[in-house]
Amino acid sequence: LINSIEKKARLYFDWRKSCTLELPDGDPAKEALYKNFKKYLKSAIKLAKSSYYTNKFEKFKGNSKKTWEVINELRGKVDVKSKDDFVIDGQRVTCRRIIANKYCQYFTSLASNLNEQVLSSSNVPVKPLGSFVQFMSKSVEGSIYLEDTDPNEIVEVIQDFKNGKASDIPIVVITRTLR
């Protein structure tokens, strides 16, 4: 399969290389060869995947826990284990809160650190920007406008909600409650 994937990439490259101003879609023969091989490879991958999971289900036939692990793997619900500890400032840290705060601190200071490096290494004068507040428009205090609503508007909004776990209440019950 790996060799076939590499061959598909080569065929695609050859086909795209044949695109010119005269032939914007490239050589039709190379395009047909690439598309046919792509179709063949797709079915081969599908067959290999099917065979792989069939063997896994056969292997764990009597073990319901392992069977569900395979089902969740198929659904893409595999738990990703995060690293338990990190080395921060030369010390091994296991506390998740400290790790999260250090990540936040690193990424929030990244831009200013890069700016300092650029300013210190170049001789180009750069005028520093002021606070973000100077770019904001003046707010009008003491001014807010709320438009009246009616039960029909609320029912329309609720009907636009997508069905989910919290939509067990029928719309009839909601409309009776609103009236």
Backbone as a printed PyTorch tensor [residue, N CA C, xyz], in Angstrom:
tensor([[[  0.8240,  -1.2040,   0.0000],
         [  0.0000,   0.0000,   0.0000],
         [  0.8640,   1.2630,   0.0000]],

        [[  1.9450,   1.2400,   0.7530],
         [  2.8000,   2.4260,   0.8250],
         [  3.4070,   2.7290,  -0.5400]],

        [[  3.8750,   1.6740,  -1.2310],
         [  4.4230,   1.8700,  -2.5750],
         [  3.3560,   2.4060,  -3.5260]],

        [[  2.1280,   1.9220,  -3.3680],
         [  1.0350,   2.3840,  -4.2260],
         [  0.7090,   3.8520,  -3.9490]],

        [[  0.7620,   4.2550,  -2.6980],
         [  0.5050,   5.6560,  -2.3540],
         [  1.5810,   6.5450,  -2.9660]],

        [[  2.8390,   6.0810,  -2.9000],
         [  3.9280,   6.8430,  -3.5170],
         [  3.7560,   6.9100,  -5.0320]],

        [[  3.3000,   5.8000,  -5.6380],
         [  3.0810,   5.7830,  -7.0800],
         [  1.9690,   6.7510,  -7.4590]],

        [[  0.9110,   6.7950,  -6.6460],
         [ -0.1880,   7.7270,  -6.9080],
         [  0.3250,   9.1660,  -6.8630]],

        [[  1.1920,   9.4670,  -5.8980],
         [  1.7500,  10.8180,  -5.7920],
         [  2.5880,  11.1550,  -7.0290]],

        [[  3.3680,  10.1770,  -7.5070],
         [  4.1850,  10.4010,  -8.7210],
         [  3.2930,  10.6400,  -9.9390]],

        [[  2.2290,   9.8290, -10.0640],
         [  1.3140,   9.9880, -11.1900],
         [  0.6400,  11.3680, -11.1550]],

        [[  0.2590,  11.7970,  -9.9600],
         [ -0.3640,  13.1090,  -9.8190],
         [  0.6250,  14.2030, -10.2240]],

        [[  1.8580,  14.0830,  -9.7490],
         [  2.8910,  15.0760, -10.0650],
         [  3.1290,  15.1340, -11.5770]],

        [[  3.2220,  13.9700, -12.2140],
         [  3.4290,  13.9210, -13.6640],
         [  2.2650,  14.5740, -14.4150]],

        [[  1.0520,  14.2820, -13.9570],
         [ -0.1230,  14.8530, -14.6080],
         [ -0.1450,  16.3800, -14.4480]],

        [[  0.0850,  16.8820, -13.2160],
         [  0.0400,  18.3220, -12.9680],
         [  1.1900,  19.0430, -13.6800]],

        [[  2.3170,  18.3380, -13.8660],
         [  3.4550,  18.9200, -14.5660],
         [  3.1360,  19.1100, -16.0510]],

        [[  2.1920,  18.3310, -16.5470],
         [  1.8490,  18.4280, -17.9670],
         [  0.8810,  19.5820, -18.2520]],

        [[  0.4380,  20.2950, -17.2340],
         [ -0.4640,  21.4290, -17.4260],
         [  0.3240,  22.6100, -17.9870]],

        [[ -0.1710,  23.1750, -19.0640],
         [  0.4650,  24.3250, -19.7120],
         [ -0.6220,  25.3040, -20.1150]],

        [[ -0.2090,  26.3900, -20.7600],
         [ -1.1990,  27.3500, -21.2370],
         [ -2.0640,  26.7350, -22.3390]],

        [[ -1.4470,  25.8770, -23.1650],
         [ -2.2040,  25.2370, -24.2450],
         [ -3.1210,  24.1480, -23.6930]],

        [[ -2.6390,  23.4150, -22.6870],
         [ -3.4270,  22.3470, -22.0530],
         [ -3.6040,  22.6750, -20.5630]],

        [[ -4.5660,  23.5310, -20.2150],
         [ -4.7210,  23.9030, -18.8040],
         [ -5.1010,  22.7260, -17.9030]],

        [[ -5.7470,  21.7000, -18.4850],
         [ -6.1070,  20.5160, -17.6980],
         [ -5.0540,  19.4270, -17.7940]],

        [[ -3.9740,  19.6750, -18.4980],
         [ -2.8880,  18.7050, -18.6060],
         [ -3.1550,  17.6470, -19.6550]],

        [[ -2.2330,  16.7050, -19.7270],
         [ -2.3270,  15.5980, -20.6800],
         [ -3.4850,  14.6920, -20.2800]],

        [[ -4.4960,  14.5110, -21.1400],
         [ -5.6570,  13.6800, -20.7830],
         [ -5.2790,  12.2310, -20.4690]],

        [[ -4.2660,  11.7010, -21.1320],
         [ -3.8650,  10.3110, -20.8710],
         [ -3.2830,  10.1920, -19.4760]],

        [[ -2.4560,  11.1550, -19.0670],
         [ -1.8660,  11.1260, -17.7170],
         [ -2.9350,  11.3450, -16.6590]],

        [[ -3.9020,  12.2060, -16.9700],
         [ -4.9950,  12.4420, -16.0310],
         [ -5.8140,  11.1670, -15.8380]],

        [[ -6.1430,  10.4760, -16.9280],
         [ -6.9220,   9.2370, -16.8530],
         [ -6.1530,   8.1710, -16.0790]],

        [[ -4.8440,   8.0600, -16.3400],
         [ -4.0180,   7.0860, -15.6250],
         [ -4.0110,   7.3710, -14.1300]],

        [[ -3.8400,   8.6460, -13.7780],
         [ -3.8380,   9.0380, -12.3580],
         [ -5.1860,   8.7380, -11.7050]],

        [[ -6.2710,   9.1430, -12.3510],
         [ -7.6020,   8.9520, -11.7530],
         [ -7.9590,   7.4780, -11.6200]],

        [[ -7.6030,   6.6450, -12.6050],
         [ -7.8690,   5.2090, -12.5060],
         [ -7.0640,   4.5850, -11.3760]],

        [[ -5.7920,   4.9760, -11.2600],
         [ -4.9610,   4.4170, -10.1980],
         [ -5.4560,   4.8870,  -8.8290]],

        [[ -5.9200,   6.1320,  -8.7590],
         [ -6.4620,   6.6670,  -7.5030],
         [ -7.6920,   5.8710,  -7.0670]],

        [[ -8.5520,   5.5340,  -8.0370],
         [ -9.7530,   4.7450,  -7.7510],
         [ -9.3680,   3.3400,  -7.2640]],

        [[ -8.3810,   2.7370,  -7.9480],
         [ -7.8940,   1.4140,  -7.5520],
         [ -7.3150,   1.4560,  -6.1380]],

        [[ -6.5000,   2.4660,  -5.8460],
         [ -5.8620,   2.5850,  -4.5320],
         [ -6.9010,   2.7870,  -3.4300]],

        [[ -7.9130,   3.5930,  -3.7280],
         [ -8.9690,   3.8480,  -2.7400],
         [ -9.6800,   2.5540,  -2.3640]],

        [[ -9.9880,   1.7270,  -3.3580],
         [-10.6610,   0.4570,  -3.0630],
         [ -9.7180,  -0.5020,  -2.3390]],

        [[ -8.4160,  -0.4680,  -2.6730],
         [ -7.4490,  -1.3270,  -1.9790],
         [ -7.3170,  -0.9290,  -0.5110]],

        [[ -7.2930,   0.3580,  -0.2550],
         [ -7.2110,   0.8440,   1.1350],
         [ -8.4710,   0.4660,   1.8990]],

        [[ -9.6110,   0.6230,   1.2640],
         [-10.8880,   0.2650,   1.8980],
         [-10.9240,  -1.2270,   2.2380]],

        [[-10.4510,  -2.0610,   1.3250],
         [-10.4010,  -3.5040,   1.5400],
         [ -9.4340,  -3.8490,   2.6790]],

        [[ -8.2680,  -3.2050,   2.7000],
         [ -7.2770,  -3.4610,   3.7590],
         [ -7.8220,  -3.0410,   5.1180]],

        [[ -8.5030,  -1.9040,   5.1510],
         [ -9.0940,  -1.4310,   6.4070],
         [-10.1590,  -2.4090,   6.8990]],

        [[-11.0060,  -2.8470,   5.9760],
         [-12.0540,  -3.7890,   6.3220],
         [-11.4610,  -5.0900,   6.8570]],

        [[-10.4370,  -5.5920,   6.1980],
         [ -9.7710,  -6.8230,   6.6320],
         [ -9.1370,  -6.6450,   8.0120]],

        [[ -8.4970,  -5.4910,   8.2250],
         [ -7.8390,  -5.1980,   9.5090],
         [ -8.8460,  -5.2210,  10.6550]],

        [[ -9.9740,  -4.5150,  10.4860],
         [-10.9590,  -4.4550,  11.5710],
         [-11.7140,  -5.7700,  11.7270]],

        [[-11.9200,  -6.5050,  10.6440],
         [-12.5380,  -7.8260,  10.7590],
         [-11.6520,  -8.7380,  11.5970]],

        [[-10.3580,  -8.7190,  11.3410],
         [ -9.4230,  -9.5270,  12.1360],
         [ -9.4220,  -9.0960,  13.5930]],

        [[ -9.5060,  -7.7920,  13.8360],
         [ -9.5320,  -7.3020,  15.2230],
         [-10.7890,  -7.7840,  15.9350]],

        [[-11.9510,  -7.7130,  15.2570],
         [-13.1940,  -8.1770,  15.8720],
         [-13.1370,  -9.6820,  16.1420]],

        [[-12.5580, -10.4400,  15.2310],
         [-12.4060, -11.8820,  15.4330],
         [-11.4960, -12.1650,  16.6280]],

        [[-10.4300, -11.3970,  16.7450],
         [ -9.4600, -11.5890,  17.8220],
         [-10.0860, -11.3410,  19.1930]],

        [[-10.9750, -10.3240,  19.2730],
         [-11.5820,  -9.9610,  20.5550],
         [-13.0480, -10.4010,  20.6380]],

        [[-13.3680, -11.5240,  20.0160],
         [-14.7510, -11.9910,  19.9280],
         [-15.4220, -12.1330,  21.2940]],

        [[-14.7700, -12.6920,  22.2860],
         [-15.3910, -12.9130,  23.5880],
         [-15.1640, -11.7960,  24.5810]],

        [[-14.3980, -10.7640,  24.2350],
         [-14.0390,  -9.7020,  25.1620],
         [-14.7910,  -8.4220,  24.7760]],

        [[-15.8790,  -8.1330,  25.5140],
         [-16.7170,  -6.9880,  25.1460],
         [-15.9900,  -5.6570,  25.3410]],

        [[-15.1090,  -5.5830,  26.3360],
         [-14.3790,  -4.3390,  26.5700],
         [-13.4690,  -4.0210,  25.3720]],

        [[-12.7210,  -5.0270,  24.9140],
         [-11.8260,  -4.8250,  23.7700],
         [-12.6380,  -4.5600,  22.4930]],

        [[-13.7900,  -5.2210,  22.3590],
         [-14.6480,  -5.0000,  21.1940],
         [-15.0950,  -3.5490,  21.1440]],

        [[-15.5030,  -3.0030,  22.3070],
         [-15.9250,  -1.6000,  22.3440],
         [-14.7610,  -0.6550,  22.0860]],

        [[-13.5740,  -1.0440,  22.4900],
         [-12.3980,  -0.2220,  22.1740],
         [-12.2020,  -0.1460,  20.6600]],

        [[-12.4000,  -1.2700,  19.9770],
         [-12.2670,  -1.2920,  18.5180],
         [-13.3730,  -0.4450,  17.8810]],

        [[-14.6010,  -0.5620,  18.3980],
         [-15.7200,   0.2310,  17.8750],
         [-15.4360,   1.7200,  18.0480]],

        [[-14.9620,   2.1060,  19.2330],
         [-14.6460,   3.5220,  19.4610],
         [-13.4810,   3.9870,  18.5990]],

        [[-12.5290,   3.0970,  18.3300],
         [-11.4230,   3.4330,  17.4320],
         [-11.9620,   3.7060,  16.0280]],

        [[-12.9200,   2.8810,  15.5740],
         [-13.5410,   3.0820,  14.2720],
         [-14.3040,   4.4030,  14.2140]],

        [[-14.9350,   4.7670,  15.3170],
         [-15.7090,   6.0030,  15.3710],
         [-14.8230,   7.2280,  15.5780]],

        [[-13.5260,   7.0210,  15.8380],
         [-12.6210,   8.1460,  16.0670],
         [-12.6810,   8.6580,  17.4840]],

        [[-13.1340,   7.8390,  18.4090],
         [-13.2800,   8.2470,  19.8030],
         [-12.1710,   7.6570,  20.6670]],

        [[-10.9560,   7.6900,  20.1710],
         [ -9.8350,   7.1210,  20.9150],
         [ -9.3170,   8.1760,  21.8850]],

        [[ -9.1220,   7.7710,  23.1380],
         [ -8.5740,   8.6840,  24.1330],
         [ -7.1190,   8.9630,  23.8220]],

        [[ -6.7810,  10.2360,  23.7710],
         [ -5.3970,  10.6280,  23.5440],
         [ -4.7830,  10.9060,  24.9030]],

        [[ -3.7670,  10.1580,  25.2230],
         [ -3.1030,  10.3350,  26.5100],
         [ -2.1760,  11.5350,  26.4330]],

        [[ -2.3500,  12.4540,  27.3700],
         [ -1.4500,  13.5970,  27.4000],
         [ -0.2480,  13.2500,  28.2660]],

        [[  0.8070,  13.9590,  28.0380],
         [  2.0310,  13.7310,  28.7800],
         [  1.7960,  14.1330,  30.2280]],

        [[  2.2340,  13.2990,  31.1710],
         [  1.9720,  13.5530,  32.5820],
         [  2.8630,  14.6260,  33.1810]],

        [[  4.0780,  14.7720,  32.6490],
         [  4.9740,  15.7430,  33.2460],
         [  5.7840,  16.4600,  32.1690]],

        [[  6.2080,  17.6600,  32.5140],
         [  7.0040,  18.4910,  31.6290],
         [  8.1950,  19.0160,  32.4060]],

        [[  9.2380,  19.3590,  31.6860],
         [ 10.3970,  20.0000,  32.3080],
         [ 10.2900,  21.4840,  31.9980]],

        [[ 10.0780,  22.2730,  33.0380],
         [  9.9270,  23.7200,  32.9020],
         [ 10.9930,  24.3840,  33.7500]],

        [[ 11.7940,  25.2160,  33.1220],
         [ 12.9030,  25.9070,  33.8020],
         [ 13.8060,  24.9310,  34.5360]],

        [[ 14.0520,  23.7680,  33.9210],
         [ 14.9640,  22.7800,  34.4920],
         [ 14.3600,  21.9190,  35.5820]],

        [[ 13.0830,  22.0790,  35.8700],
         [ 12.4340,  21.2770,  36.9190],
         [ 11.2840,  20.4730,  36.3130]],

        [[ 11.1140,  19.2360,  36.8070],
         [ 10.0310,  18.3710,  36.3440],
         [  8.7420,  18.8000,  37.0480]],

        [[  7.7260,  19.1420,  36.2370],
         [  6.4600,  19.6310,  36.7800],
         [  5.3580,  18.6580,  36.3820]],

        [[  4.5240,  18.2500,  37.3600],
         [  3.4180,  17.3350,  37.0840],
         [  2.0560,  17.9870,  37.2940]],

        [[  2.0230,  19.1390,  37.9310],
         [  0.7500,  19.8180,  38.2120],
         [  0.1990,  20.4080,  36.9140]],

        [[ -1.0030,  19.9770,  36.5430],
         [ -1.5970,  20.4220,  35.2800],
         [ -1.8320,  21.9300,  35.2630]],

        [[ -2.1960,  22.4910,  36.3980],
         [ -2.4680,  23.9320,  36.4680],
         [ -1.2010,  24.7350,  36.1820]],

        [[ -0.0900,  24.3090,  36.7470],
         [  1.1780,  25.0070,  36.5130],
         [  1.5760,  24.8730,  35.0440]],

        [[  1.4070,  23.6740,  34.4850],
         [  1.7410,  23.4500,  33.0760],
         [  0.8920,  24.3550,  32.1920]],

        [[ -0.4140,  24.4200,  32.4690],
         [ -1.3160,  25.2620,  31.6660],
         [ -0.9390,  26.7350,  31.7860]],

        [[ -0.6110,  27.1810,  33.0020],
         [ -0.2390,  28.5820,  33.1960],
         [  1.0690,  28.9130,  32.4790]],

        [[  2.0220,  27.9930,  32.4800],
         [  3.2960,  28.2270,  31.7910],
         [  3.0850,  28.2950,  30.2750]],

        [[  2.2050,  27.4150,  29.7460],
         [  1.8790,  27.4830,  28.3200],
         [  1.2720,  28.8520,  27.9880]],

        [[  0.3180,  29.2680,  28.7950],
         [ -0.3440,  30.5530,  28.5730],
         [  0.6710,  31.6910,  28.6380]],

        [[  1.5210,  31.6590,  29.6340],
         [  2.5450,  32.6890,  29.8060],
         [  3.4790,  32.7200,  28.5900]],

        [[  3.8710,  31.5620,  28.1080],
         [  4.7780,  31.4820,  26.9600],
         [  4.1370,  32.0930,  25.7160]],

        [[  2.9080,  31.6610,  25.3990],
         [  2.2900,  32.1060,  24.1650],
         [  1.8300,  33.5640,  24.2220]],

        [[  1.4850,  34.0690,  25.4040],
         [  1.0890,  35.4780,  25.4830],
         [  2.2860,  36.4100,  25.4260]],

        [[  3.4620,  35.9370,  25.8020],
         [  4.6500,  36.7880,  25.7540],
         [  5.4530,  36.5870,  24.4690]],

        [[  5.0440,  35.6720,  23.6230],
         [  5.7930,  35.3400,  22.4130],
         [  5.9590,  36.5420,  21.4900]],

        [[  4.8790,  37.2670,  21.2060],
         [  4.9450,  38.3990,  20.2710],
         [  5.8480,  39.5030,  20.8060]],

        [[  5.7010,  39.8440,  22.0770],
         [  6.5300,  40.9210,  22.6160],
         [  8.0050,  40.5220,  22.6520]],

        [[  8.2950,  39.2580,  22.9430],
         [  9.6930,  38.7980,  22.9420],
         [ 10.2860,  38.8550,  21.5350]],

        [[  9.5030,  38.4420,  20.5300],
         [  9.9810,  38.5160,  19.1560],
         [ 10.2100,  39.9590,  18.7270]],

        [[  9.2990,  40.8460,  19.1350],
         [  9.4710,  42.2640,  18.7980],
         [ 10.7390,  42.8250,  19.4150]],

        [[ 11.0040,  42.4670,  20.6550],
         [ 12.2200,  42.9450,  21.3200],
         [ 13.4670,  42.4410,  20.5950]],

        [[ 13.4480,  41.1810,  20.1590],
         [ 14.5940,  40.6300,  19.4410],
         [ 14.8160,  41.3590,  18.1250]],

        [[ 13.7290,  41.6280,  17.3970],
         [ 13.8490,  42.3080,  16.1120],
         [ 14.3460,  43.7300,  16.3210]],

        [[ 13.7930,  44.4280,  17.3140],
         [ 14.2000,  45.8080,  17.5670],
         [ 15.6490,  45.9020,  18.0150]],

        [[ 16.0990,  44.9390,  18.8090],
         [ 17.4690,  45.0060,  19.3110],
         [ 18.4870,  44.5910,  18.2460]],

        [[ 18.0780,  43.7560,  17.2800],
         [ 19.0310,  43.2820,  16.2790],
         [ 19.0440,  44.1400,  15.0150]],

        [[ 18.0640,  45.0320,  14.8250],
         [ 18.0430,  45.8580,  13.6230],
         [ 18.2890,  47.3140,  13.9840]],

        [[ 18.7890,  48.0560,  13.0300],
         [ 19.0440,  49.4780,  13.2380],
         [ 17.9100,  50.3450,  12.7150]],

        [[ 16.8190,  49.7200,  12.3020],
         [ 15.6780,  50.4440,  11.7660],
         [ 14.8360,  50.9490,  12.9280]],

        [[ 14.6230,  52.2560,  12.9870],
         [ 13.7950,  52.7640,  14.0850],
         [ 12.3320,  52.4040,  13.8660]],

        [[ 11.7170,  51.8390,  14.8780],
         [ 10.3120,  51.4500,  14.8080],
         [  9.5890,  52.1460,  15.9440]],

        [[  8.5540,  52.8840,  15.5840],
         [  7.7740,  53.5960,  16.5860],
         [  6.8390,  52.5890,  17.2670]],

        [[  6.9210,  52.4400,  18.5750],
         [  6.0500,  51.4630,  19.2460],
         [  4.5910,  51.9130,  19.2090]],

        [[  3.7170,  50.9470,  19.1140],
         [  2.2840,  51.2290,  19.1120],
         [  1.8180,  51.4750,  20.5350]],

        [[  0.7860,  52.2650,  20.6490],
         [  0.2060,  52.5220,  21.9550],
         [ -0.6850,  51.3750,  22.3790]],

        [[ -1.4710,  51.6120,  23.3450],
         [ -2.3940,  50.6090,  23.8520],
         [ -3.5020,  50.3630,  22.8360]],

        [[ -4.0900,  49.1810,  22.8750],
         [ -5.1820,  48.8660,  21.9600],
         [ -6.3820,  49.7740,  22.2020]],

        [[ -6.4680,  50.3630,  23.3970],
         [ -7.6160,  51.1980,  23.7550],
         [ -7.6940,  52.4300,  22.8450]],

        [[ -6.5500,  52.9380,  22.4030],
         [ -6.5710,  54.1450,  21.5750],
         [ -7.2020,  53.8840,  20.2090]],

        [[ -7.3100,  52.6160,  19.7880],
         [ -7.9010,  52.2990,  18.5000],
         [ -9.4060,  52.0360,  18.5870]],

        [[ -9.9130,  51.9700,  19.7940],
         [-11.3340,  51.6830,  19.9770],
         [-12.1390,  52.9780,  19.9180]],

        [[-13.3600,  52.9010,  19.4320],
         [-14.2180,  54.0810,  19.3990],
         [-14.7370,  54.3580,  20.8040]],

        [[-15.0980,  55.5870,  21.0170],
         [-15.6020,  55.9850,  22.3380],
         [-16.9570,  55.3310,  22.5770]],

        [[-17.1210,  54.7830,  23.7610],
         [-18.4030,  54.1560,  24.0700],
         [-19.3520,  55.1940,  24.6490]],

        [[-20.6370,  54.9600,  24.4360],
         [-21.6560,  55.8580,  24.9560],
         [-22.2290,  55.1950,  26.1890]],

        [[-21.9220,  55.7840,  27.3310],
         [-22.4210,  55.1990,  28.5790],
         [-23.8720,  55.5820,  28.7860]],

        [[-24.6110,  54.7100,  29.4240],
         [-26.0030,  54.9900,  29.7430],
         [-26.9270,  54.8470,  28.5520]],

        [[-26.5080,  54.1420,  27.5120],
         [-27.3500,  53.9830,  26.3400],
         [-27.4480,  52.5130,  25.9820]],

        [[-28.6670,  51.9900,  25.9830],
         [-28.9140,  50.6220,  25.5610],
         [-30.3200,  50.5680,  24.9760]],

        [[-30.4860,  49.7430,  23.9530],
         [-31.7910,  49.6270,  23.3240],
         [-32.1800,  48.1550,  23.2670]],

        [[-33.3180,  47.8330,  23.8470],
         [-33.8570,  46.4830,  23.7890],
         [-35.2080,  46.5480,  23.1010]],

        [[-35.3730,  45.7320,  22.0910],
         [-36.6190,  45.7320,  21.3400],
         [-37.5960,  44.7680,  21.9900]],

        [[-38.8940,  45.1590,  21.9860],
         [-39.9210,  44.2840,  22.5460],
         [-39.9990,  42.9950,  21.7420]],

        [[-40.4070,  41.9320,  22.4160],
         [-40.5890,  40.6540,  21.7470],
         [-41.9570,  40.1000,  22.1110]],

        [[-42.3720,  39.0950,  21.4060],
         [-43.6630,  38.4640,  21.6990],
         [-43.4660,  36.9490,  21.7290]],

        [[-44.4320,  36.2200,  22.2430],
         [-44.2850,  34.7580,  22.3480],
         [-44.0100,  34.0680,  21.0110]],

        [[-44.5850,  34.5650,  19.9280],
         [-44.3570,  33.9380,  18.6170],
         [-42.8910,  34.0190,  18.2070]],

        [[-42.2490,  35.1530,  18.4990],
         [-40.8340,  35.2980,  18.1490],
         [-39.9960,  34.3010,  18.9450]],

        [[-40.3290,  34.1120,  20.2160],
         [-39.5930,  33.1590,  21.0510],
         [-39.7940,  31.7390,  20.5340]],

        [[-41.0210,  31.3900,  20.1500],
         [-41.2980,  30.0640,  19.5990],
         [-40.4960,  29.8520,  18.3160]],

        [[-40.4210,  30.8770,  17.4510],
         [-39.6450,  30.7570,  16.2190],
         [-38.1630,  30.5030,  16.5130]],

        [[-37.6340,  31.2200,  17.4870],
         [-36.2230,  31.0420,  17.8470],
         [-35.9920,  29.6370,  18.3770]],

        [[-36.9020,  29.1620,  19.2220],
         [-36.7530,  27.8180,  19.8020],
         [-36.8780,  26.7540,  18.7120]],

        [[-37.7580,  26.9570,  17.7490],
         [-37.9130,  25.9870,  16.6680],
         [-36.6800,  25.9220,  15.7790]],

        [[-35.9100,  27.0010,  15.7300],
         [-34.6870,  27.0170,  14.9330],
         [-33.5480,  26.2620,  15.6010]],

        [[-33.6940,  25.9420,  16.9140],
         [-32.6500,  25.1780,  17.5960],
         [-32.5130,  23.8160,  16.9500]],

        [[-31.2910,  23.3160,  16.9000],
         [-31.0580,  21.9740,  16.3830],
         [-31.4090,  20.9720,  17.4750]],

        [[-31.8990,  19.8040,  17.0470],
         [-32.2320,  18.7610,  18.0110],
         [-30.9730,  18.2910,  18.7060]],

        [[-31.0760,  18.1200,  19.9810],
         [-29.9400,  17.6660,  20.7630],
         [-30.4390,  16.9830,  22.0100]],

        [[-29.5790,  16.8320,  22.9670],
         [-29.9560,  16.1280,  24.1860],
         [-30.9490,  16.9260,  25.0260]],

        [[-30.9100,  18.2490,  24.9400],
         [-31.7820,  19.0770,  25.7640],
         [-33.1010,  19.3960,  25.0800]],

        [[-33.3640,  18.8400,  23.9240],
         [-34.5950,  19.1710,  23.2060],
         [-35.6780,  18.1210,  23.4150]],

        [[-35.7270,  17.5490,  24.6090],
         [-36.7300,  16.5270,  24.8920],
         [-38.1110,  17.1280,  25.1450]],

        [[-38.1740,  18.4260,  25.4580],
         [-39.4500,  19.0650,  25.7480],
         [-40.1380,  19.3830,  24.4230]],

        [[-41.3500,  18.8900,  24.2400],
         [-42.0470,  19.1890,  22.9900],
         [-42.3300,  20.6810,  22.8660]],

        [[-42.3920,  21.1780,  21.6600],
         [-42.6220,  22.5970,  21.3970],
         [-43.9880,  23.0260,  21.9070]],

        [[-44.9460,  22.0890,  21.9810],
         [-46.2850,  22.4060,  22.4740],
         [-46.2130,  22.8350,  23.9320]],

        [[-45.4210,  22.1400,  24.7310],
         [-45.2760,  22.4750,  26.1500],
         [-44.6780,  23.8710,  26.2840]],

        [[-43.6970,  24.2030,  25.4650],
         [-43.0480,  25.5050,  25.5390],
         [-44.0330,  26.6170,  25.1500]],

        [[-44.8080,  26.3910,  24.1090],
         [-45.7540,  27.4260,  23.6850],
         [-46.8510,  27.6230,  24.7250]],

        [[-47.3060,  26.5570,  25.3640],
         [-48.3130,  26.6910,  26.4310],
         [-47.7470,  27.4780,  27.5990]],

        [[-46.4830,  27.2320,  27.9220],
         [-45.8350,  27.9320,  29.0320],
         [-45.7120,  29.4190,  28.7230]],

        [[-45.3880,  29.7610,  27.4830],
         [-45.2190,  31.1520,  27.1120],
         [-46.5410,  31.9250,  27.0910]],

        [[-47.6140,  31.2300,  26.7900],
         [-48.9240,  31.9090,  26.7140],
         [-49.5290,  31.9400,  28.0780]]])
